[in-house]
């Protein structure tokens, strides 16, 4: 199957890139007009937009949707960010907090392959550097060999991010990414060394401070942060909160669809949480 190929450049100075999001400026500012579905939010003058790497969910460096800014362990959050920026060709990157204030060079050339945007208007893409695999604005055949050249594949194979799949991603690409993520977990690479998402005893989280110290699937982390901010630190109401979060998800091994994370998350002893399914066995709907 094919995806839209867009040539352009990556831009990080003045922004707060993390392990799965980065700024991209297309060669043709009208590139996004070729995409169906949710519109890509972008600069009308230059086409600059915020990319979200498809199939990749890195630990949060700054999450503040429902309250004060919080983050996950910086060891792995920053490792993913730094690996992505190095993959894109940046060096000597300097930060003030999470904001990039200097880098060499100022921009780097690259390409993306995309099927559209998410519900926040971010272009969801597979990200590459070097010679593009086709003409700008063309439809490129995205197969497994080409996938292996992308930043998405690199991050998952090194265990620097969690695989998190959405329905638009082609099944053969999902299978490849599942394979490399499973291998990284087995070898305890990167964040898998400390991951507690499916721990048999659950992740004990009596406070927000305890939560931010855990290596946990970012999607679950965000739901827990929102619960703490909007409901409270007691986990008694977490199942009901998750039921209202509208995370429609297909559970691949059982071929069933759930309308939220509630059936996939256990609360143990009133103060611990675990997911009962590995994340690579889930396919989420955008929403």
VOGU-3710 file (C-alpha; in Angstrom, 3 decimals, decimal comma):
1> xxxxxxxxxx> 0,000/0,000/0,000  1,081/3,579/-0,568  1,586/6,719/1,493  2,090/10,367/0,549  5,796/11,195/0,303  6,730/14,711/1,394  10,214/16,198/1,052  11,264/18,903/3,484  13,390/19,757/6,491  13,323/19,287/10,240
11> xxxxxxxxxx> 13,472/22,347/12,491  14,060/22,215/16,256  15,397/25,587/17,477  12,750/27,365/19,526  10,626/24,216/19,888  10,335/21,426/22,461  10,865/18,192/20,532  10,579/14,900/22,344  11,044/11,276/21,389  7,992/11,134/19,134
21> xxxxxxxxxx> 7,273/14,706/18,002  9,300/17,174/15,957  8,751/20,178/13,688  8,791/19,662/9,904  8,741/22,179/7,052  7,635/20,718/3,692  9,388/21,721/0,487  5,959/22,584/-0,927  3,823/24,571/1,574  0,688/23,144/-0,070
31> xxxxxxxxxx> 1,770/19,541/0,568  -0,944/19,004/3,190  -3,717/19,734/0,682  -3,116/16,256/-0,742  -4,102/14,504/2,485  -7,640/13,300/3,227  -9,343/13,208/6,613  -8,348/15,375/9,576  -6,593/18,542/8,343  -2,945/19,049/9,249
41> xxxxxxxxxx> -2,474/22,162/11,384  0,277/24,173/9,742  1,641/27,599/8,915  -0,198/28,974/5,896  2,988/30,671/4,696  5,549/27,866/5,041  3,534/24,711/5,722  5,489/24,130/8,945  3,760/21,589/11,165  4,256/19,416/14,199
51> xxxxxxxxxx> 4,872/15,769/13,329  3,915/12,801/15,450  5,938/9,683/14,702  3,603/6,870/13,724  3,572/3,727/15,927  5,908/5,306/18,520  5,078/6,584/22,009  8,077/7,929/23,927  8,043/8,811/27,606  6,567/12,241/28,311
61> xxxxxxxxxx> 8,982/15,133/28,799  6,212/17,691/29,442  2,553/16,785/29,871  0,140/19,439/31,141  -3,230/18,871/29,476  -5,209/18,781/32,749  -2,911/20,341/35,335  0,651/21,397/36,182  3,367/20,121/33,857  4,689/16,676/34,748
71> xxxxxxxxxx> 7,108/14,283/33,095  8,206/10,676/33,121  11,752/9,547/34,028  14,124/11,776/32,095  16,704/9,041/31,622  14,550/7,416/28,953  12,440/10,401/27,878  15,559/12,361/26,996  17,318/9,304/25,559  14,491/8,942/23,020
81> xxxxxxxxxx> 14,516/12,665/22,232  18,280/12,761/21,801  18,279/9,622/19,642  15,611/11,099/17,361  17,465/14,392/16,960  20,734/12,575/16,247  18,970/10,357/13,688  17,708/13,503/11,960  21,255/14,839/11,748  21,388/17,381/14,578
91> xxxxxxxxxx> 24,388/17,713/16,885  25,533/20,101/19,628  21,912/20,537/20,681  21,511/22,935/23,596  18,397/23,191/25,780  16,892/25,610/28,250  14,513/23,338/30,068  12,874/21,352/27,275  13,254/24,118/24,663  16,025/23,838/22,063
101> xxxxxxxxxx> 17,994/27,105/21,919  20,838/26,034/19,612  21,734/23,146/17,323  24,072/22,294/14,468  22,861/22,666/11,777  19,800/24,879/12,236  17,718/22,576/10,020  18,282/19,167/8,434  16,815/17,737/5,211  14,571/14,703/5,249
111> xxxxxxxxxx> 11,327/13,143/4,138  8,173/11,733/5,610  5,555/9,209/4,496  2,065/9,870/5,807  -1,608/8,962/5,561  -2,898/12,041/7,387  -3,261/13,805/10,719  -4,437/12,834/14,182  -7,337/14,505/15,971  -4,987/17,214/17,287
121> xxxxxxxxxx> -3,944/18,186/13,770  -0,447/16,689/13,998  0,753/14,968/10,854  1,300/11,281/11,688  4,288/10,007/9,754  7,106/7,606/9,186  10,277/9,697/9,202  13,384/9,292/7,058  16,617/11,027/6,124  18,929/10,771/3,138
131> xxxxxxxxxx> 17,783/10,390/-0,449  13,961/10,314/-0,567  12,461/7,108/-2,024  10,491/8,998/-4,680  9,406/12,356/-6,021  8,001/15,012/-3,700  4,234/14,685/-3,496  4,175/11,202/-4,990  2,640/8,050/-3,544  5,418/5,815/-2,219
141> xxxxxxxxxx> 5,131/2,078/-1,665  5,906/1,751/2,022  7,235/-1,765/2,576  9,237/-3,380/5,358  12,716/-2,679/3,866  11,875/1,036/3,598  10,335/1,022/7,089  13,654/-0,263/8,460  15,338/2,989/7,344  13,028/5,196/9,420
151> xxxxxxxxxx> 13,422/6,845/12,801  10,280/5,032/13,938  11,911/1,638/13,417  15,184/2,817/14,962  13,579/4,007/18,213  11,555/0,828/18,715  14,445/-1,487/17,861  16,603/0,249/20,478  13,939/0,039/23,163  13,725/3,820/23,504
161> xxxxxxxxxx> 9,947/4,049/23,060  6,811/1,947/23,291  5,087/0,604/20,181  1,623/2,164/20,003  -0,371/1,273/16,916  -3,336/2,946/15,256  -5,684/1,493/12,667  -4,273/3,323/9,646  -0,890/1,608/9,934  -0,522/-1,247/7,439
171> xxxxxxxxxx> -0,555/-4,733/8,982  2,822/-5,804/7,545  4,499/-2,719/8,981  2,858/-3,324/12,352  4,137/-6,906/12,328  7,699/-5,744/11,692  7,558/-3,142/14,443  6,037/-5,675/16,839  8,940/-8,020/16,127  11,650/-5,459/16,861
181> xxxxxxxxxx> 9,841/-4,127/19,949  9,421/-7,648/21,328  13,115/-8,322/20,741  14,052/-5,103/22,559  11,852/-6,114/25,508  13,356/-9,603/25,649  16,871/-8,131/25,649  15,900/-5,483/28,250  17,048/-2,685/25,981  16,418/0,927/26,898
191> xxxxxxxxxx> 13,252/1,558/28,880  12,297/-2,139/28,946  14,841/-2,593/31,738  12,557/-0,675/34,118  9,120/-1,012/32,496  6,281/-1,805/34,941  3,285/-1,550/32,586  2,352/-5,222/32,828  4,154/-6,052/36,067  2,473/-8,978/37,820
201> xxxxxxxxxx> 2,339/-7,049/41,101  1,299/-3,785/39,459  2,828/-0,323/39,615  2,267/1,180/43,062  1,234/4,826/42,640  -0,042/6,448/45,858  0,950/9,956/44,702  1,662/11,979/41,563  5,339/12,004/42,565  5,373/8,202/42,590
211> xxxxxxxxxx> 3,646/8,108/39,199  6,193/10,404/37,557  9,005/8,158/38,766  7,724/5,064/36,932  8,568/3,750/33,472  5,058/3,159/32,222  3,242/3,155/28,882  2,750/6,892/28,152  -0,888/6,469/27,128  -1,654/4,908/30,521
221> xxxxxxxxxx> 0,525/7,520/32,256  -1,504/10,332/30,664  -4,792/8,741/31,730  -3,491/8,365/35,294  -2,268/11,979/35,414  -5,667/13,160/34,187  -7,382/10,990/36,819  -5,186/12,380/39,597  -5,841/15,972/38,450  -9,571/15,648/37,806
231> xxxxxxxxxx> -10,682/12,994/40,319  -8,013/12,389/42,966  -5,162/10,085/43,890  -7,397/7,251/45,079  -7,565/4,546/42,401  -11,045/3,422/43,454  -12,699/5,415/40,675  -10,021/4,748/38,040  -12,020/2,031/36,191  -14,996/4,373/35,810
241> xxxxxxxxxx> -12,686/7,195/34,718  -11,056/4,996/32,076  -14,470/3,921/30,833  -15,236/7,528/29,990  -11,964/8,253/28,216  -13,070/6,920/24,781  -9,999/4,841/23,939  -11,493/2,466/21,388  -9,017/-0,362/20,924  -8,811/-3,683/19,115
251> xxxxxxxxxx> -7,186/-6,519/21,074  -5,462/-8,512/18,344  -4,955/-11,918/20,052  -8,639/-12,229/20,944  -10,043/-10,318/17,945  -12,255/-8,222/20,186  -12,853/-4,485/20,372  -13,052/-2,548/23,633  -14,444/0,973/23,919  -11,954/2,017/26,609
261> xxxxxxxxxx> -8,869/0,878/28,509  -11,044/-0,176/31,457  -11,184/-3,928/30,581  -7,408/-3,947/29,979  -6,306/-2,322/33,250  -6,379/-3,882/36,715  -6,339/-2,060/40,046  -4,613/-4,260/42,640  -4,950/-3,838/46,401  -6,361/-0,355/45,872
271> xxxxxxxxxx> -3,005/1,292/45,179  -1,385/-0,469/42,189  -2,168/-0,593/38,488  -1,200/-2,930/35,668  -2,214/-3,515/32,079  -3,209/-7,098/31,301  -2,262/-6,991/27,599  1,077/-6,079/26,016  0,829/-2,813/24,123  1,940/-4,286/20,787
281> xxxxxxx> -1,159/-6,479/20,878  -3,395/-3,400/20,782  -4,545/-1,281/17,829  -6,143/2,020/18,773  -8,639/4,149/16,877  -7,755/7,815/16,493  -10,034/9,881/18,685
//
